[in-house]
Amino acid sequence: MSQRAREYFLQLVNTRTKKVIDDDSGDFQVYQPGTPVRQTIRSIAGATLTQEVVGTSYISRDMTNGQIHFFTNLSASLVDISVLTAGGRAYFLKGVTPSQHRVDVDPEKSEYILTVAIDNKHSCTTIVPIGFRLRKGMIISDVFVKVVTAFNGGVTASNAQNVGRSGARLGFLRRIVMTTVGYKQGTPLISTTGLAYNQRIGTDLVTFATSTTSLGVTYIRKVYFAQTAVVSNNLTISRPTAMTLSISVTAAAGKGYVFFVYRLSPLEANEN
């Protein structure tokens, strides 16, 4: 690798036992510090480690023996790293420096939040894998987003996002409007005419039922239990498909994070 590059080498270590975490199939994504923009990273051979195919998919990189190893341009003196281990533990490593080398994590707790960066460079008809898959034993209780840069578009089909999985693209959030910055939740408005279509919690986290009252529709919250590590648990984002709209790829594209709040089942989760 050229000397005109900055090396990042991190080893995950169990904070209680002080033993290294041996993980050969955990995933990670690298972001520019404090922003949901993927950092350009390379291998020791100088090959680009692709993290985003614009408008199509995000790609996570694999750990080896619990190690995270990559190179950046010299200008990158800090990075943020989102990690999901083989056993389903999520860690967001904020403000990592090239000299840090060791990261103490707690794989023995049961509650986690997986954090993933997104943007709005895809069309309404594209379902975009975000690079992480739910691991066996993850019990998703809530999903919300943070808009850092407002999304483009004046109608719901172009400025909103769905969050789901490859088996259910509306599984976690449906039509969350992203036109203003800040945190967004699936909190539907209920009136005498029924349940609002936009800003809804997804069908993996809620059961909708017809009501005999004037409200028309009611719903009951539930959790999504990833009982197996199957392809249908690949996490995705998409726009509503009411219209086809292509967003030009510019630095002004809307940006944000998705947060998956979950617990790990002690019976199903793997060790790491």
C-alpha positions in Angstrom: 0.0 0.0 0.0 1.2 3.5 -0.8 2.6 5.5 2.1 0.2 8.3 1.1 -2.5 6.4 2.9 -3.6 6.1 6.5 -3.9 2.7 8.1 -6.7 1.7 10.5 -6.4 -1.6 12.4 -8.8 -2.4 15.2 -9.2 -5.5 17.4 -12.5 -6.1 19.2 -11.8 -7.2 22.8 -14.3 -8.4 25.5 -14.3 -5.6 28.0 -14.8 -8.0 31.0 -12.6 -11.0 30.1 -10.0 -8.9 28.2 -9.9 -11.7 25.6 -10.0 -10.9 21.9 -13.2 -11.6 20.0 -12.6 -14.2 17.3 -15.1 -13.3 14.6 -14.6 -14.2 10.9 -18.0 -13.3 9.6 -19.0 -10.1 11.3 -19.6 -7.0 9.1 -18.7 -3.4 9.3 -19.2 -0.1 7.4 -17.0 2.9 7.6 -18.4 6.5 7.6 -16.8 9.9 7.6 -16.8 11.3 11.2 -20.1 12.7 12.4 -21.9 12.3 9.1 -23.8 9.5 7.2 -21.4 9.5 4.3 -19.3 6.4 3.5 -15.6 6.8 3.8 -13.4 5.7 0.8 -11.5 2.7 2.1 -8.9 0.4 0.5 -7.3 -3.0 1.2 -3.6 -3.5 2.0 -3.1 -4.2 -1.7 -4.6 -0.8 -2.6 -7.9 -2.2 -4.0 -11.0 -0.1 -3.2 -13.3 -1.8 -0.7 -16.6 -0.9 -2.2 -19.2 0.2 0.4 -21.9 1.7 -2.0 -23.1 1.0 -5.5 -24.9 4.3 -6.0 -28.6 3.9 -6.4 -28.4 0.1 -6.0 -27.0 -1.2 -2.8 -24.8 -0.7 0.2 -22.0 -3.2 1.0 -20.5 -4.2 4.3 -17.0 -5.4 4.7 -16.0 -8.5 6.6 -14.0 -8.8 9.8 -11.2 -11.4 10.2 -10.6 -12.8 13.7 -12.5 -9.9 15.2 -10.2 -7.5 13.4 -11.2 -4.5 11.3 -8.4 -3.5 8.9 -8.5 -0.9 6.0 -6.7 2.1 4.6 -8.0 5.7 3.9 -6.7 8.8 2.3 -4.3 10.8 4.5 -7.0 13.4 5.0 -9.1 11.0 7.1 -7.8 11.4 10.6 -11.1 10.1 12.2 -13.8 7.7 11.1 -17.0 6.3 12.5 -17.5 2.5 12.1 -20.8 0.6 12.4 -20.2 -3.1 13.4 -22.5 -6.1 13.5 -20.8 -9.2 14.8 -21.6 -12.8 13.7 -23.5 -13.3 17.0 -25.7 -10.2 16.4 -23.9 -7.6 18.6 -24.0 -4.1 17.2 -21.5 -1.5 18.0 -21.2 2.1 16.7 -17.5 3.1 17.1 -17.5 6.9 17.0 -14.4 9.1 16.2 -12.0 6.2 15.8 -8.4 7.2 15.2 -5.7 5.3 13.3 -3.7 4.8 16.5 -6.6 3.3 18.5 -5.9 -0.3 17.6 -8.0 -1.9 20.4 -11.8 -1.5 21.0 -13.3 -2.8 24.2 -16.9 -4.0 23.7 -19.4 -5.8 25.8 -20.8 -8.9 24.1 -22.6 -10.1 27.3 -25.3 -7.4 27.3 -28.7 -8.2 25.7 -29.8 -4.8 24.3 -28.3 -3.2 21.2 -28.9 -0.6 18.5 -27.7 -1.2 14.9 -26.9 2.1 13.2 -26.8 2.3 9.4 -26.3 5.4 7.1 -28.6 5.9 4.1 -29.1 8.5 1.3 -31.8 9.2 -1.4 -29.8 8.4 -4.5 -32.1 5.6 -5.6 -35.3 5.6 -7.6 -38.8 4.9 -6.3 -38.8 1.5 -7.9 -35.5 0.3 -6.3 -35.3 -1.8 -3.2 -31.8 -1.1 -1.7 -30.1 -3.6 0.6 -28.3 -1.6 3.3 -25.5 -4.1 3.8 -26.5 -5.8 7.0 -28.6 -8.9 7.7 -30.5 -9.7 10.9 -28.6 -12.4 12.8 -30.3 -15.3 14.4 -31.8 -14.4 17.8 -32.3 -10.7 17.2 -35.6 -9.4 18.4 -36.5 -6.1 16.8 -38.7 -3.9 18.9 -38.5 -0.5 17.2 -36.9 1.2 14.2 -36.5 5.0 13.7 -34.5 7.3 11.5 -32.5 10.5 11.9 -32.5 12.9 8.9 -29.3 14.8 8.7 -29.8 16.4 5.3 -33.4 16.8 4.1 -34.5 14.5 1.2 -35.4 16.0 -2.2 -38.9 16.0 -3.6 -42.2 17.6 -2.9 -44.4 14.6 -2.8 -44.5 11.5 -0.6 -43.3 9.1 -3.3 -40.0 11.0 -3.6 -39.2 12.3 -0.2 -40.2 9.4 2.0 -38.5 6.1 2.9 -39.7 2.6 3.7 -37.5 0.4 5.9 -37.8 -3.4 5.8 -36.1 -6.6 4.8 -35.9 -8.5 1.6 -38.8 -10.6 2.6 -41.0 -7.6 3.6 -39.9 -4.2 2.3 -42.6 -2.5 4.4 -41.7 -4.6 7.5 -40.4 -1.9 9.9 -41.3 1.6 8.6 -43.7 2.7 5.9 -43.6 6.1 4.2 -41.6 8.0 6.7 -41.4 11.6 5.3 -37.8 12.9 5.3 -38.3 16.6 4.2 -37.0 18.0 7.5 -34.0 17.2 9.6 -34.3 15.4 13.0 -35.6 12.1 14.3 -38.6 10.4 12.7 -40.7 7.6 14.1 -43.5 5.5 12.8 -46.3 7.3 14.7 -49.5 7.3 12.6 -52.1 9.9 13.2 -55.5 8.6 14.2 -58.7 10.5 13.6 -62.4 9.9 13.1 -61.7 8.9 9.5 -59.3 6.2 10.5 -55.5 5.6 10.5 -53.3 7.9 8.4 -51.5 6.0 5.6 -48.2 7.8 6.0 -45.7 7.6 8.8 -46.8 4.1 9.7 -45.0 1.4 11.7 -44.3 -1.6 9.5 -46.2 -4.8 9.5 -43.4 -6.8 11.2 -43.8 -4.5 14.2 -47.6 -4.0 14.3 -50.8 -5.8 13.6 -53.6 -3.8 12.0 -57.2 -4.7 12.6 -60.5 -3.4 11.4 -62.4 -1.8 14.3 -66.1 -1.7 15.0 -65.7 1.9 16.3 -65.7 5.1 14.3 -61.9 5.0 14.1 -62.1 2.4 11.4 -58.7 0.8 12.0 -56.7 -0.1 15.1 -53.3 -1.6 15.6 -51.4 -3.6 18.2 -47.6 -3.4 18.5 -45.4 -6.5 18.3 -41.8 -7.5 17.8 -40.0 -9.2 14.9 -38.1 -12.3 16.0 -35.2 -13.4 13.6 -35.4 -17.1 14.4 -33.0 -18.0 11.6 -30.3 -16.2 9.6 -32.1 -16.3 6.3 -31.8 -14.2 3.1 -35.2 -12.7 3.8 -33.6 -10.9 6.8 -31.4 -8.7 4.6 -32.3 -5.2 5.7 -33.5 -2.8 3.0 -34.7 0.7 2.3 -37.0 1.8 -0.5 -39.2 4.7 -1.6 -43.0 4.3 -2.0 -43.8 3.1 -5.5 -46.6 5.6 -6.3 -44.4 7.1 -9.0 -41.0 6.5 -10.6 -38.5 9.3 -9.8 -34.8 9.3 -10.4 -32.7 11.5 -8.1 -29.6 12.9 -9.7 -26.5 11.8 -7.8 -25.2 15.0 -6.1 -23.5 15.9 -2.8 -26.8 17.6 -2.0 -28.7 14.3 -1.8 -30.7 13.7 1.4 -28.8 11.8 4.1 -29.5 10.1 7.4 -29.3 7.1 9.7 -31.6 4.2 10.4 -31.6 2.8 13.9 -32.7 -0.8 14.7 -33.5 -1.3 18.4 -33.3 -4.9 19.5 -32.6 -7.5 22.1 -30.8 -10.8 21.7 -32.4 -14.1 22.7 -30.1 -16.0 25.1 -31.3 -19.3 23.5 -30.7 -18.4 19.8 -27.8 -15.9 19.7 -24.3 -17.1 18.9 -21.4 -16.5 21.2 -19.7 -13.5 19.6 
